[in-house]
């Protein structure tokens, strides 16, 4: 365990916690992170980094060169955006923007990477270059793709890129990672059934009854994973919304029903199977009812796949910081989505989870109105980044 590094970062914690709470109090939705991006850029400049703003709209890149010889370059990425959730934490630094809050810890991610930038700016004991990548719009608004389309890796070349996410259910100071598929493709789907409506009492026999049709479709969906996906693979299909008819006229059978949800998978083959079988079921059942089905399947992301060599490097950096017993190097895959996956498609690297549960206990869950990032996790996240830079680019190990 690297107590020296952790203690140095704990000495910075009051300043960093103040930054984190400021960002938390002023959440901004994806592609609208103007204030957050300006704060990040100002801090990086104050610490002596070369700063480029407006990468992929509100993305910020801070460039730091070590004082030792070396040509290697790595990218460290943090996301900055908030969610459309009304905060209920009651904290003194709670959101001042109605309907928006940092419910996924991106305020903490941004702060931890800022902490690493400040520490390394004052301790340039490495060779090569670190690109500190502050990304907008991770939460489904295309931030990673926007930065890549704006020439992220052409303008700021890296040999490898790394990301991190806090996990409330993991004890403080623990890390978890695995090589290969680690997070799922977070697809979204909507099926619209159209038929003939009618009076539910006097003329039910004249209706094609899209209500029963959508119910049968929902039940049939349960067989896609159980019978069309191999038992050794993983996938999930969930229904999250149903709409049709009116509670003001419950005796009227609707002519249209909509059902939608999410599908998660880890491989292109399974993803293709889910989309194909969902379409076949919807259209086949609709035809049997004398109805039509319109299937909208949106591939909203891509599976996050860690590169084996860089996963080992990331696990080693975490172990150097907190001890090998605090690092799970064979963590199970997670069916959440993460657009850092697009960066890993263009450059090798790895994504790691970091525990932030206060006192080893489970904290409030991500994407809930009572979630808050644990400021005691800041030294661990910043320390991981510093440890990774030293592992990849050399320098003292403390």
C-alpha distance (Angstrom), angle and dihedral (degrees) to the residues before:
residue distance angle dihedral
X1 . . .
X2 3.79 . .
X3 3.81 101.3 .
X4 3.80 92.4 164.0
X5 3.81 93.6 59.7
X6 3.80 93.7 41.0
X7 3.80 91.7 49.9
X8 3.80 91.0 50.0
X9 3.79 90.0 52.2
X10 3.80 92.6 44.6
X11 3.79 87.3 57.7
X12 3.81 86.7 58.7
X13 3.81 93.2 45.8
X14 3.84 98.7 96.8
X15 3.80 91.0 55.8
X16 3.79 92.7 43.4
X17 3.81 93.4 45.9
X18 3.80 88.6 53.0
X19 3.81 89.6 53.8
X20 3.80 91.3 47.3
X21 3.79 93.1 50.1
X22 3.80 91.2 47.5
X23 3.80 90.3 53.9
X24 3.80 89.5 45.0
X25 3.80 91.8 53.6
X26 3.82 91.5 52.2
X27 3.82 106.2 44.2
X28 3.79 119.2 179.4
X29 3.79 127.8 -163.8
X30 3.78 121.3 -122.9
X31 3.81 115.3 -64.8
X32 3.81 90.0 13.1
X33 3.84 98.5 76.8
X34 3.80 94.1 122.7
X35 3.82 97.1 134.3
X36 3.80 94.5 41.5
X37 3.80 92.6 48.6
X38 3.81 91.1 49.5
X39 3.81 90.9 50.4
X40 3.81 90.9 50.3
X41 3.80 93.0 47.7
X42 3.81 92.9 47.9
X43 3.81 92.4 51.4
X44 3.78 93.9 47.2
X45 3.80 91.9 50.3
X46 3.79 91.4 48.2
X47 3.80 89.0 56.0
X48 3.80 93.3 50.3
X49 3.80 103.4 -101.4
X50 3.78 124.2 140.7
X51 3.81 104.6 -112.9
X52 3.80 132.0 -156.4
X53 3.80 118.9 -173.3
X54 3.79 132.7 -167.7
X55 3.80 97.6 40.9
X56 3.79 103.8 156.4
X57 3.83 89.2 -3.9
X58 3.81 103.0 -63.1
X59 3.81 101.5 14.1
X60 3.81 118.4 125.6
X61 3.81 127.4 -156.9
X62 3.79 122.6 -166.5
X63 3.80 116.6 -165.1
X64 3.80 121.6 -154.5
X65 3.79 125.9 178.7
X66 3.78 122.5 -158.0
X67 3.80 123.5 -126.3
X68 3.83 92.7 -126.9
X69 3.81 122.7 80.9
X70 3.78 115.9 -92.4
X71 3.80 142.4 122.5
X72 3.80 99.2 -154.7
X73 3.83 118.1 112.0
X74 3.79 131.3 -167.4
X75 3.79 133.9 -173.9
X76 3.80 124.9 -137.1
X77 3.79 114.8 -164.8
X78 3.82 133.8 -160.1
X79 3.81 128.4 174.0
X80 3.82 122.4 -130.5
X81 3.83 109.2 -170.3
X82 3.80 130.9 108.0
X83 3.81 133.8 -146.1
X84 3.79 135.7 -109.8
X85 3.81 94.1 -108.9
X86 3.80 128.4 121.8
X87 3.80 108.6 -121.4
X88 3.80 120.4 -123.5
X89 3.81 102.2 173.2
X90 3.79 96.1 108.8
X91 3.81 89.0 -143.6
X92 3.83 118.0 153.5
X93 3.80 88.2 -120.9
X94 3.82 94.5 47.6
X95 3.79 119.9 144.4
X96 3.78 116.5 -64.4
X97 3.81 91.0 -167.8
X98 3.82 109.1 83.6
X99 3.79 114.0 -124.6
X100 3.80 94.6 11.6
X101 3.80 130.6 92.9
X102 3.78 143.6 155.4
X103 3.80 95.4 -107.8
X104 3.80 96.7 152.9
X105 3.79 101.4 49.7
X106 3.78 98.6 -108.7
X107 3.80 87.0 136.9
X108 3.79 86.3 60.9
X109 3.80 93.6 44.4
X110 3.81 90.5 52.9
X111 3.80 91.8 47.1
X112 3.80 95.1 48.5
X113 3.78 91.4 52.4
X114 3.80 89.7 47.2
X115 3.80 88.4 51.7
X116 3.78 91.1 52.8
X117 3.81 90.4 48.1
X118 3.80 91.9 52.3
X119 3.80 93.6 47.0
X120 3.80 94.6 46.7
X121 3.81 92.1 45.1
X122 3.79 86.7 61.4
X123 3.81 94.3 39.2
X124 3.79 107.3 41.4
X125 3.79 92.0 170.3
X126 3.80 95.1 143.0
X127 3.79 138.5 82.0
X128 3.79 123.0 -120.1
X129 3.79 132.1 16.0
X130 3.79 136.6 -50.5
X131 3.80 119.3 -156.0
X132 3.81 110.4 -158.3
X133 3.82 104.2 -154.3
X134 3.81 117.5 -162.0
X135 3.79 106.7 -171.1
X136 3.80 128.9 -159.0
X137 3.79 126.4 -146.9
X138 3.79 106.0 18.4
X139 3.81 92.3 152.9
X140 3.79 99.3 83.6
X141 3.80 98.6 -61.5
X142 3.78 99.4 103.7
X143 3.79 102.8 -107.4
X144 3.80 97.9 149.6
X145 3.80 92.3 47.6
X146 3.81 90.5 47.5
X147 3.80 92.2 54.1
X148 3.80 91.6 45.9
X149 3.81 91.2 48.4
X150 3.80 87.7 52.0
X151 3.80 89.4 59.6
X152 3.81 99.3 -98.5
X153 3.79 97.3 164.1
X154 3.80 95.0 33.3
X155 3.81 92.1 53.3
X156 3.81 95.1 37.0
X157 3.82 105.5 29.3
X158 3.80 117.8 -154.8
X159 3.78 133.7 176.3
X160 3.80 92.0 -150.1
X161 3.80 138.4 7.5
X162 3.80 131.1 -151.4
X163 3.80 137.2 -165.7
X164 3.81 137.7 -172.5
X165 3.81 138.1 -161.4
X166 3.78 131.1 -169.7
X167 3.81 118.9 -122.9
X168 3.84 117.0 -156.9
X169 3.81 92.9 -162.0
X170 3.81 92.3 58.9
X171 3.83 120.6 81.7
X172 3.78 117.7 -104.1
X173 3.80 112.1 -84.3
X174 3.79 97.2 19.2
X175 3.80 123.0 122.2
X176 3.81 130.9 -160.6
X177 3.79 131.2 -169.0
X178 3.79 141.9 147.9
X179 3.81 136.3 -166.9
X180 3.78 118.5 -112.6
X181 3.83 125.3 16.2
X182 3.81 107.4 10.4
X183 3.81 106.4 157.1
X184 3.78 130.9 27.7
X185 3.78 136.5 -114.8
X186 3.84 102.8 -100.7
X187 3.81 100.8 -143.7
X188 3.81 124.1 178.3
X189 3.79 126.8 -152.8
X190 3.81 139.3 -174.6
X191 3.81 126.1 -172.5
X192 3.81 120.2 -164.7
X193 3.81 117.0 -161.6
X194 3.80 117.6 -162.0
X195 3.77 127.6 -171.3
X196 3.78 142.1 125.1
X197 3.77 119.2 -48.3
X198 3.75 127.2 -161.7
X199 3.78 149.4 147.4
X200 3.77 109.3 -39.7
X201 3.79 93.2 -146.6
X202 3.77 110.7 29.2
X203 3.82 99.7 31.1
X204 3.79 108.6 18.9
X205 3.80 90.0 128.5
X206 3.81 89.6 62.6
X207 3.81 93.3 56.5
X208 3.79 124.8 87.8
X209 3.84 87.9 -144.4
X210 3.79 107.0 -135.8
X211 3.82 87.8 -174.0
X212 3.80 93.1 70.2
X213 3.80 89.2 39.3
X214 3.81 93.6 58.1
X215 3.82 90.2 45.2
X216 3.80 91.3 54.8
X217 3.80 90.0 46.3
X218 3.81 91.5 53.7
X219 3.80 90.8 51.0
X220 3.81 92.1 46.3
X221 3.82 90.6 52.1
X222 3.80 88.4 67.1
X223 3.81 89.6 68.8
X224 3.80 95.4 57.2
X225 3.80 95.2 77.9
X226 3.81 96.1 31.4
X227 3.82 96.2 48.4
X228 3.80 108.6 18.2
X229 3.82 101.1 40.9
X230 3.80 118.9 67.0
X231 3.79 115.0 -110.9
X232 3.81 90.7 -120.3
X233 3.81 90.7 58.8
X234 3.80 126.9 72.5
X235 3.79 130.2 -132.6
X236 3.78 140.5 141.6
X237 3.81 133.7 -160.0
X238 3.80 118.5 -166.9
X239 3.80 133.1 -178.9
X240 3.79 112.2 -136.3
X241 3.80 104.9 166.5
X242 3.81 140.0 30.9
X243 3.80 123.9 -179.8
X244 3.78 134.3 175.8
X245 3.76 142.7 106.7
X246 3.79 127.4 22.3
X247 3.79 133.1 -91.1
X248 3.79 85.9 -147.2
X249 3.80 90.1 63.8
X250 3.79 106.9 28.6
X251 3.81 91.7 161.2
X252 3.81 90.5 66.0
X253 3.79 118.0 88.7
X254 3.82 108.3 -142.7
X255 3.78 124.1 -121.5
X256 3.80 92.2 -147.3
X257 3.80 136.0 40.9
X258 3.78 128.1 -179.6
X259 3.78 126.8 -160.4
X260 3.78 126.4 179.6
X261 3.76 143.6 168.9
X262 3.78 146.0 132.7
X263 3.79 136.4 -68.9
X264 3.80 123.8 -159.4
X265 3.80 127.4 -164.5
X266 3.80 140.0 155.0
X267 3.81 104.8 -146.2
X268 3.82 135.0 48.9
X269 3.82 91.3 -123.2
X270 3.80 94.4 55.4
X271 3.79 90.7 43.4
X272 3.81 90.6 53.7
X273 3.80 90.7 48.0
X274 3.79 93.0 52.9
X275 3.79 93.9 49.9
X276 3.81 93.0 45.0
X277 3.81 96.1 47.5
X278 3.80 93.1 43.8
X279 3.80 89.8 53.7
X280 3.81 92.9 45.6
X281 3.80 92.7 49.7
X282 3.80 94.6 46.4
X283 3.78 95.2 47.6
X284 3.80 95.4 39.1
X285 3.80 94.5 50.1
X286 3.80 91.1 43.6
X287 3.80 91.1 53.7
X288 3.80 91.1 50.2
X289 3.82 89.0 56.0
X290 3.79 94.3 45.0
X291 3.80 90.5 -109.3
X292 3.79 137.4 113.3
X293 3.80 130.6 -119.9
X294 3.78 128.1 -151.2
X295 3.81 111.9 -163.0
X296 3.80 120.5 -161.0
X297 3.81 110.1 -173.4
X298 3.79 113.1 178.5
X299 3.79 119.1 -165.6
X300 3.76 94.2 -146.1
X301 3.78 98.2 -179.9
X302 3.77 143.1 -16.2
X303 3.82 132.0 -101.1
X304 3.80 113.9 -88.1
X305 3.79 108.7 -123.8
X306 3.81 120.0 -173.2
X307 3.80 118.1 -146.0
X308 3.80 111.2 -122.5
X309 3.81 98.8 -131.4
X310 3.79 93.6 47.3
X311 3.80 92.3 43.9
X312 3.79 87.8 58.6
X313 3.82 90.1 48.8
X314 3.80 91.5 49.7
X315 3.80 92.6 47.8
X316 3.80 89.4 48.6
X317 3.80 91.7 51.4
X318 3.80 91.0 50.9
X319 3.81 91.3 47.1
X320 3.80 90.8 50.5
X321 3.80 87.9 55.7
X322 3.82 103.5 42.1
X323 3.81 106.2 9.5
X324 3.81 129.9 -92.4
X325 3.81 92.0 -91.5
X326 3.82 89.1 65.3
X327 3.82 94.4 54.6
X328 3.80 123.5 80.6
X329 3.79 105.3 -159.2
X330 3.82 96.0 -179.3
X331 3.80 101.2 47.8
X332 3.81 116.5 163.8
X333 3.81 118.4 -103.4
X334 3.81 117.5 -93.4
X335 3.80 123.4 -137.7
X336 3.79 93.2 -143.2
X337 3.79 117.8 107.7
X338 3.81 129.6 -121.4
X339 3.81 127.0 -178.3
X340 3.81 92.0 -149.3
X341 3.81 79.6 87.4
X342 3.81 88.3 81.8
X343 3.80 90.6 59.4
X344 3.80 90.2 50.5
X345 3.80 88.7 54.4
X346 3.81 89.4 60.7
X347 3.81 101.1 36.5
X348 3.81 133.1 22.4
X349 3.77 116.8 -107.6
X350 3.78 144.7 107.6
X351 3.79 143.9 -102.5
X352 3.81 121.7 -140.8
X353 3.80 136.4 -168.5
X354 3.81 121.1 -133.8
X355 3.80 124.8 -161.3
X356 3.78 118.3 -123.6
X357 3.83 101.7 168.7
X358 3.80 106.5 139.9
X359 3.80 112.3 -113.6
X360 3.78 91.2 -5.9
X361 3.80 91.4 -62.0
X362 3.77 127.9 118.6
X363 3.79 112.8 -92.4
X364 3.78 126.5 -155.3
X365 3.79 112.5 -58.9
X366 3.78 127.5 -100.3
X367 3.81 116.6 -91.4
X368 3.80 92.8 22.8
X369 3.84 124.5 121.8
X370 3.82 91.7 -120.8
X371 3.81 97.4 51.3
X372 3.80 119.6 117.7
X373 3.78 130.6 173.1
X374 3.80 113.6 -110.6
X375 3.81 108.5 -121.0
X376 3.81 89.8 -155.7
X377 3.81 86.3 70.4
X378 3.81 92.9 62.6
X379 3.85 96.0 87.0
X380 3.81 90.6 49.0
X381 3.80 94.7 51.5
X382 3.80 94.2 42.3
X383 3.80 89.2 44.1
X384 3.79 91.3 52.5
X385 3.80 90.6 54.2
X386 3.81 92.0 48.8
X387 3.80 91.4 46.8
X388 3.80 90.5 49.7
X389 3.81 92.5 51.0
X390 3.79 90.3 51.3
X391 3.79 90.7 46.5
X392 3.81 93.4 49.8
X393 3.80 100.7 33.3
X394 3.80 102.7 28.6
X395 3.76 127.7 -123.3
X396 3.75 134.5 128.0
X397 3.79 119.9 -27.2
X398 3.82 95.7 -156.1
